[in-house]
Amino acid sequence: MHGNEVVGKELLLWLAHYMCQEYRNGNEEIQLLMNTTRIHFLPSMNPDGYEAALNYPRYVFTLLLQKSIQLIF
């Protein structure tokens, strides 16, 4: 997981919403899972990276390009 991966964050938030909704609706499989398992959701490990990717895509691309060049040489 990287801070600038918007899709992963949105999917995880959707999954949490779905699980809560299904739990309230009486879905026995979801209730069993949630009652017997410790589940942690971490939608964003790096909120600054997410924000930078969202608002400054050129800046993030430049940083990645610089890191790639450093790895090559």
C-alpha positions in Angstrom: 0.0 0.0 0.0 1.3 3.4 -0.9 0.0 6.8 0.1 -0.9 7.9 -3.4 -3.1 4.9 -4.3 -6.6 6.3 -4.3 -8.3 3.2 -5.5 -7.1 1.0 -2.7 -8.3 3.5 -0.1 -11.7 3.8 -1.7 -12.2 0.0 -2.0 -11.3 -0.4 1.7 -13.7 2.3 2.8 -16.4 0.6 0.6 -15.6 -2.8 2.2 -16.0 -1.4 5.7 -19.3 0.3 4.8 -20.5 -2.9 3.2 -19.6 -5.0 6.2 -21.3 -2.7 8.6 -24.4 -2.5 6.5 -24.6 -6.3 6.1 -24.1 -6.7 9.9 -27.0 -4.5 10.6 -29.1 -6.3 7.9 -28.6 -9.6 9.7 -26.2 -11.3 7.3 -25.2 -14.3 9.4 -21.8 -14.8 7.7 -20.8 -11.2 8.2 -22.0 -11.3 11.8 -20.0 -14.4 12.5 -16.9 -13.0 10.9 -17.2 -9.7 12.8 -18.1 -11.3 16.1 -15.2 -13.8 16.1 -12.4 -11.9 14.3 -10.5 -8.8 15.1 -10.6 -6.6 12.0 -8.5 -3.5 11.5 -9.1 -1.1 8.6 -6.2 1.1 7.6 -7.5 3.2 4.7 -4.4 5.4 4.5 -0.9 4.8 5.9 0.4 8.0 4.4 -2.3 10.7 4.2 0.2 13.3 3.1 1.1 11.1 0.1 -2.5 10.7 -0.8 -3.1 14.4 -0.5 0.0 15.2 -2.7 -1.1 12.7 -5.3 -4.6 14.1 -5.4 -3.7 17.7 -5.5 -0.2 17.7 -7.1 0.1 14.8 -9.5 3.0 16.4 -11.4 5.0 16.8 -8.1 4.5 13.2 -7.2 5.5 12.0 -10.7 8.7 14.1 -10.5 9.6 12.6 -7.1 9.0 9.1 -8.5 11.1 9.8 -11.5 13.9 11.2 -9.4 13.9 8.0 -7.2 13.9 5.8 -10.3 16.9 7.6 -11.7 18.7 7.2 -8.4 18.0 3.5 -8.4 19.4 3.1 -11.9 22.7 4.8 -11.2 
